[in-house]
Amino acid sequence: MRNIFLLANADVFLLTDIAAFLLVLIGMFFLSLALINKKQTAYITLFFLTHLILFGSRILYQTNNFYPLAIFIFGCIFIVLEIFIPGFTLTGVIGILGYLTSIILAFSDYKYGLLAIIISINLNVTFIRFMFKKGYTLKGLTHFVLSTQSNLKENKEEIDELEKLIGKAAKSISSLGPTGFVLADEVKYNAISYDGYLDNNLDLKVIAVKGRYLIVDKEVK
């Protein structure tokens, strides 16, 4: 009976592994929504908020352990860098491992943290697959990259040359997630996938230009 009353105390409940699991699950759900929505700012904010509550509760009320939060920030920095580096590189691996490690360290037992990650990932993958069947794509990533590119200074002559490629065929020579490399007129270009992710060695079409990037999509035959 005493444990039931303890769970009613917000401070105590935040320290439980149940609360940690719920925060991780909800946070990943917000991240999934950000990946498939163009207006993802609110979802990304909620993703960070749920994780800050998770790590902050450990710092303030329990162990004063800053390592999970520090590793989380470290991982997020590398994941953001990966988004802007064409192809899937070491920065993406480091970022993902950093994020997963920070989650595991937030639990009282590493096994619970690992279990929470497995369950959360599986549920969110199922959700994203369901949304794909409804016609959604990973355009959130593309929108994020394009929004950033719009703030960069553009070279008019370079842009004019790139715009001549609009409507032409291209071929991916790396995965695009969403950035990567394509060949167009036998020349290698930086590119961004219109749908968020495209595999290597696909026949594509240049549909637009943004900054120094070609916007490409699958070629409809």
C-alpha positions as CSV (number, residue, x, y, z in Angstrom):
1,M,0.0,0.0,0.0
2,R,2.9,2.3,0.8
3,N,4.3,1.9,-2.7
4,I,1.0,2.9,-4.2
5,F,1.0,6.2,-2.3
6,L,4.6,6.8,-3.3
7,L,3.7,6.6,-6.9
8,A,1.2,9.4,-6.4
9,N,4.1,11.7,-5.5
10,A,5.3,13.3,-8.7
11,D,8.9,13.6,-7.6
12,V,9.1,9.9,-6.6
13,F,7.3,8.7,-9.7
14,L,9.7,10.6,-12.0
15,L,12.5,8.5,-10.5
16,T,10.9,5.2,-11.3
17,D,11.9,3.1,-14.3
18,I,8.2,3.1,-15.3
19,A,8.3,6.9,-15.7
20,A,11.6,6.7,-17.5
21,F,10.1,4.2,-20.0
22,L,7.0,6.4,-20.6
23,L,9.2,9.4,-21.2
24,V,11.4,7.5,-23.7
25,L,8.4,6.1,-25.5
26,I,6.6,9.5,-25.7
27,G,9.8,11.2,-26.7
28,M,10.5,8.8,-29.6
29,F,6.8,9.1,-30.6
30,F,7.3,12.9,-31.0
31,L,10.4,12.3,-33.0
32,S,8.5,10.0,-35.3
33,L,5.9,12.7,-35.8
34,A,8.7,15.1,-36.6
35,L,10.1,12.8,-39.3
36,I,6.8,12.6,-41.2
37,N,5.6,16.2,-40.8
38,K,6.8,19.4,-42.5
39,K,5.9,21.5,-39.5
40,Q,8.2,19.5,-37.1
41,T,9.4,22.3,-34.8
42,A,6.8,21.6,-32.1
43,Y,7.4,17.9,-32.2
44,I,11.2,18.3,-31.9
45,T,10.7,20.6,-29.0
46,L,8.5,18.1,-27.3
47,F,11.1,15.4,-28.0
48,F,13.8,17.4,-26.2
49,L,11.4,18.4,-23.4
50,T,10.5,14.7,-22.5
51,H,14.2,13.8,-22.4
52,L,15.2,16.8,-20.4
53,I,12.5,15.8,-17.8
54,L,14.0,12.3,-17.8
55,F,17.6,13.4,-17.3
56,G,16.8,16.4,-15.2
57,S,14.8,14.3,-12.7
58,R,17.9,12.1,-12.3
59,I,20.2,15.1,-11.7
60,L,18.0,17.0,-9.3
61,Y,16.4,14.3,-7.2
62,Q,18.6,11.2,-7.3
63,T,22.2,10.8,-8.1
64,N,23.4,14.2,-9.4
65,N,24.7,12.2,-12.4
66,F,25.2,14.5,-15.3
67,Y,26.6,11.8,-17.6
68,P,23.2,10.7,-19.3
69,L,22.4,14.3,-20.1
70,A,25.9,15.1,-21.4
71,I,25.9,12.0,-23.6
72,F,22.4,12.8,-24.9
73,I,23.5,16.3,-26.0
74,F,26.7,14.8,-27.5
75,G,24.7,12.2,-29.4
76,C,22.2,14.8,-30.7
77,I,25.0,17.0,-32.0
78,F,26.4,14.2,-34.1
79,I,23.0,13.2,-35.4
80,V,22.3,16.7,-36.6
81,L,25.8,16.7,-38.2
82,E,24.9,13.5,-39.9
83,I,21.8,15.0,-41.5
84,F,23.9,17.5,-43.3
85,I,26.7,15.1,-44.3
86,P,25.9,13.3,-47.6
87,G,25.4,9.5,-47.1
88,F,25.4,7.6,-43.8
89,T,28.7,8.3,-42.1
90,L,30.5,7.6,-38.8
91,T,28.9,10.7,-37.3
92,G,25.5,9.1,-37.6
93,V,26.7,5.9,-35.9
94,I,28.3,7.9,-33.0
95,G,25.2,10.0,-32.6
96,I,22.8,7.0,-32.5
97,L,25.1,5.1,-30.0
98,G,25.4,8.2,-27.9
99,Y,21.6,8.7,-27.7
100,L,21.0,5.0,-26.9
101,T,23.7,5.0,-24.2
102,S,22.2,8.1,-22.6
103,I,18.8,6.3,-22.3
104,I,20.3,3.2,-20.9
105,L,22.2,5.1,-18.2
106,A,19.0,6.9,-17.1
107,F,17.5,3.6,-15.7
108,S,18.3,2.0,-12.4
109,D,19.3,-1.2,-14.2
110,Y,20.9,-1.2,-17.7
111,K,18.7,-4.2,-18.7
112,Y,15.6,-2.1,-18.1
113,G,17.0,0.7,-20.3
114,L,17.8,-1.7,-23.1
115,L,14.4,-3.2,-22.9
116,A,12.7,0.2,-23.0
117,I,14.7,1.1,-26.1
118,I,13.8,-2.1,-27.9
119,I,10.1,-1.7,-27.1
120,S,10.0,2.0,-28.0
121,I,11.8,1.5,-31.3
122,N,9.5,-1.4,-32.3
123,L,6.4,0.5,-31.5
124,N,7.6,3.6,-33.3
125,V,8.7,1.6,-36.4
126,T,5.2,0.1,-36.5
127,F,3.7,3.5,-36.2
128,I,5.9,4.9,-39.1
129,R,5.1,1.9,-41.3
130,F,1.4,2.5,-40.6
131,M,1.7,6.1,-41.6
132,F,3.6,5.2,-44.8
133,K,0.6,3.1,-45.8
134,K,-1.5,6.2,-45.3
135,G,0.7,8.1,-47.8
136,Y,3.1,9.8,-45.4
137,T,6.8,10.0,-46.2
138,L,9.9,11.1,-44.3
139,K,9.6,14.7,-45.5
140,G,10.3,16.1,-42.1
141,L,14.0,15.6,-42.5
142,T,14.0,17.1,-46.0
143,H,12.1,20.1,-44.8
144,F,14.6,20.6,-41.9
145,V,17.5,20.6,-44.3
146,L,15.9,22.8,-46.8
147,S,14.9,25.4,-44.1
148,T,18.5,25.6,-43.1
149,Q,19.8,25.8,-46.6
150,S,17.5,28.8,-47.3
151,N,19.6,30.8,-44.8
152,L,22.8,30.2,-46.6
153,K,24.3,32.7,-49.1
154,E,23.9,31.5,-52.6
155,N,26.2,32.0,-55.6
156,K,23.9,33.1,-58.5
157,E,26.1,31.7,-61.2
158,E,26.4,28.3,-59.5
159,I,22.6,28.2,-58.9
160,D,22.0,29.0,-62.6
161,E,24.1,26.1,-63.7
162,L,22.4,23.8,-61.3
163,E,18.9,24.9,-62.4
164,K,19.8,23.7,-65.9
165,L,19.6,20.2,-64.5
166,I,16.0,20.4,-63.5
167,G,14.0,17.8,-65.3
168,K,17.0,15.7,-66.1
169,A,17.7,12.1,-65.0
170,A,20.1,11.4,-62.2
171,K,21.4,8.3,-60.3
172,S,22.1,8.0,-56.6
173,I,25.6,7.0,-55.8
174,S,25.1,7.0,-52.1
175,S,22.1,6.6,-49.8
176,L,20.2,9.9,-49.3
177,G,19.0,10.3,-45.8
178,P,18.0,13.0,-46.8
179,T,21.4,14.3,-48.1
180,G,23.7,12.3,-50.4
181,F,25.3,12.3,-53.8
182,V,23.9,11.8,-57.3
183,L,25.3,11.7,-60.8
184,A,23.7,13.9,-63.3
185,D,25.2,14.3,-66.8
186,E,28.1,12.2,-65.5
187,V,28.9,14.8,-62.8
188,K,28.7,14.3,-59.1
189,Y,26.4,16.6,-57.2
190,N,25.2,17.1,-53.6
191,A,21.5,16.2,-53.5
192,I,18.6,16.1,-51.1
193,S,15.8,13.5,-51.4
194,Y,12.4,14.9,-51.8
195,D,10.9,12.1,-49.7
196,G,13.4,12.0,-46.9
197,Y,15.3,8.8,-47.7
198,L,16.4,7.1,-50.9
199,D,18.7,4.1,-51.4
200,N,21.9,3.9,-53.4
201,N,21.9,3.1,-57.1
202,L,18.4,4.4,-57.9
203,D,17.2,6.1,-61.0
204,L,16.1,9.6,-60.0
205,K,14.9,12.8,-61.5
206,V,16.0,16.4,-60.6
207,I,12.9,18.3,-59.6
208,A,14.3,21.5,-58.1
209,V,17.3,23.3,-56.8
210,K,17.8,24.6,-53.3
211,G,21.1,26.4,-52.4
212,R,23.9,24.1,-53.6
213,Y,21.7,21.0,-53.6
214,L,19.7,19.2,-56.3
215,I,16.3,18.1,-55.0
216,V,15.7,14.6,-56.4
217,D,12.8,12.2,-56.4
218,K,12.2,8.7,-57.8
219,E,11.8,8.7,-61.5
220,V,8.3,7.5,-62.5
221,K,8.5,5.2,-65.5
